[in-house]
Amino acid sequence: MQAKSNIILASASPRRVELLSSAGIEFEVVAGDVDEALLSGETPEDHVVRLARAKAEDVARKSGGRFYIGADTIVVCEGEIMGKPKDSADAERMLNKLSGIPHEVVTGFAIYDKERDGVITDAVRTRVYFKHLRDEEIRAYIATGCPFDKAGAYAIQGGAAYMVQKIEGSYSNVVGLPLCEVVDALRRMGAIE
């Protein structure tokens, strides 16, 4: 695969594409293929940063371009790291756990400069407060199909917006890409002016 741009987003997430586009950055999209399993003893930050870097470097091996942006998002609630739900029952379990209590969304990102073989990585945390969810609300949300490709089984920018009472930190981080930090890192690396 040859990309036309110097900046490659190593993600097929439409939410990340939309966020990066909103910053006026020109880029190509090339999805990577990385095992997202949690390693024993890995902290949430270590996990998302490791995966973000692996995604960026995986795509760099397969495509032309110079700067590669990888990202990974998880939800952490009472010590449990929540990725994407396996099925409806798992989504229901996650949403029940998140109901009425705060949790954190952690997104790791990596910007890999293929030409210099250098990388900037970071993890950003945002605290999210859910209202108490009724069983009927959870079932109706799961029936939309939205939870199945989202960490923690929800999308703040979509049908779950009404569930969120407040957030502390970056909104774009909860969507899946801490835009302020990513743009600053791209600038530091010389990928954008």
C-alpha atoms as one frame of an Amber mdcrd trajectory, in Angstrom:
protein
   0.000   0.000   0.000   1.301   3.403  -0.891  -0.067   6.442   0.881  -0.090
   9.867  -0.766   0.440  11.825   2.432   3.308  12.229   4.853   0.864  11.648
   7.749  -0.855   8.293   8.111  -3.559   7.550  10.663  -3.058   3.908  11.630
  -6.721   3.426  12.494  -9.955   2.692  10.652 -11.999   4.385  13.404 -14.401
   6.864  11.801 -14.350   8.835  15.057 -10.572   9.303  14.919 -10.766  10.214
  11.229 -13.394  12.860  12.001 -11.420  14.308  14.916  -8.151  14.556  13.006
  -9.946  16.038   9.981 -11.539  18.665  12.218  -8.041  19.956  13.018  -7.448
  20.677   9.331  -4.695  18.075   9.030  -4.224  16.249   5.732  -3.652  12.539
   6.209  -4.310   9.109   4.790  -5.914   6.207   6.624  -4.279   2.780   6.709
  -5.601   0.368   9.318  -3.185  -1.893  11.138  -3.634  -5.353  12.551  -2.397
  -5.712  16.131  -3.320  -8.156  18.908  -4.991  -6.008  21.577  -4.723  -8.499
  24.449  -3.782  -7.109  27.844  -0.393  -8.312  29.066   0.028  -9.558  32.624
   0.894  -6.745  35.036   0.327  -4.024  32.451  -1.071  -0.710  33.726  -3.854
   0.959  31.711  -1.412   3.619  30.468   1.244   1.063  29.528  -1.379  -0.999
  27.701  -2.786   1.793  25.517   0.630   3.307  24.759   2.049  -0.111  23.803
  -0.886  -0.778  21.464  -0.789   2.719  19.958   2.904   2.352  19.185   2.441
  -1.169  17.808  -0.331   0.053  15.486   1.757   2.973  14.205   4.828   0.790
  13.611   2.773  -2.024  12.024   1.313   0.364   9.448   4.725   2.016   8.888
   6.106  -1.382   7.802   3.293  -1.773   5.258   2.944   1.667   3.703   4.690
   4.728   2.371   4.647   7.958   4.315   6.672   9.460   7.105   4.560  10.133
  10.218   2.248   7.454  11.621  -0.387   8.088  14.287  -1.521   5.108  16.340
  -4.099   5.245  19.140  -5.902   2.940  21.522  -8.706   3.709  23.983  -9.935
   1.816  27.031 -12.315   2.463  29.901 -11.174   1.832  33.474 -13.827   1.349
  36.151 -13.023   0.239  39.687  -9.759  -1.299  38.491 -11.282  -3.217  35.560
  -9.897  -2.431  32.131 -12.783  -2.491  29.668 -12.165  -2.862  25.983 -14.842
  -3.554  23.398 -17.628  -5.869  24.593 -17.620  -9.444  23.291 -21.409  -9.651
  22.975 -24.702  -8.212  24.272 -24.298  -9.775  27.711 -20.817  -8.286  28.069
 -22.082  -4.863  26.942 -24.908  -5.061  29.491 -22.458  -6.039  32.234 -20.177
  -3.095  31.395 -22.977  -0.525  31.258 -24.419  -1.800  34.544 -21.001  -1.420
  36.151 -20.578   2.133  34.797 -24.072   3.152  35.899 -24.082   5.872  38.533
 -20.332   5.933  39.174 -17.336   7.754  37.711 -14.830   5.983  35.498 -11.834
   6.965  33.419 -11.264   6.848  29.695  -7.599   6.356  28.857  -6.319   6.891
  25.335  -2.743   6.207  24.390  -1.270   7.660  21.258   1.998   7.266  19.409
   3.421   9.331  16.591   6.152   7.445  14.803   8.581   9.222  12.470   9.679
   6.516  10.036  12.445   8.662   8.525  14.145   9.369  11.868  12.969   6.168
  13.612  11.725   8.309  16.492   8.480   8.223  18.417   6.454  10.392  20.786
   3.984   8.560  23.020   1.602   9.645  25.731  -1.556   8.559  27.539  -4.387
  10.933  28.395  -7.031  10.333  31.076 -10.513  11.816  31.235 -12.890  11.245
  34.140 -16.470  10.517  33.054 -19.525  10.529  35.317 -22.544   8.453  34.256
 -26.038   8.964  35.582 -27.767   5.966  37.120 -28.976   3.896  34.153 -32.274
   2.045  34.191 -32.312  -1.518  32.836 -34.625  -0.423  29.993 -32.155   2.304
  28.957 -29.294  -0.159  28.856 -31.270  -2.695  26.806 -32.484  -0.030  24.366
 -28.950   1.295  23.872 -27.557  -2.200  23.274 -30.338  -2.811  20.715 -28.951
   0.075  18.612 -25.746  -1.929  18.029 -23.635   1.076  19.006 -21.812  -0.498
  21.983 -20.085  -3.299  20.103 -17.063  -1.497  18.683 -16.589   0.915  21.585
 -14.408   0.616  24.676 -16.630   0.372  27.728 -19.629  -0.309  25.450 -20.536
   3.325  24.815 -19.953   6.320  22.549 -20.169   9.750  24.184 -20.650  11.399
  20.777 -23.558   9.154  19.878 -26.507   7.511  21.524 -24.865   7.460  24.950
 -24.479  11.238  25.244 -27.531  11.445  27.517 -25.919   8.982  29.948 -23.021
  11.312  30.738 -23.614  13.811  33.548 -20.205  15.462  33.255 -16.603  14.947
  32.261 -13.336  16.212  33.694 -10.697  16.512  30.992 -10.559  16.146  27.233
 -13.796  15.443  25.396 -11.948  14.329  22.247 -10.038  11.831  24.393 -13.327
  10.148  25.317 -14.248  10.008  21.618 -10.937   8.242  20.930  -8.145  10.723
  20.165  -6.821  13.430  22.535  -6.673  16.010  19.776  -4.891  18.818  21.634
  -2.034  16.542  22.668  -1.786  14.818  19.264  -1.647  18.112  17.363   1.023
  19.441  19.752   3.087  16.252  19.279   2.761  16.447  15.479   4.014  20.029
  15.634   6.974  19.075  17.876   7.944  16.343  15.416   7.780  18.716  12.457
   4.880  16.898  10.799   2.769  20.088  10.749   3.543  23.786  11.160
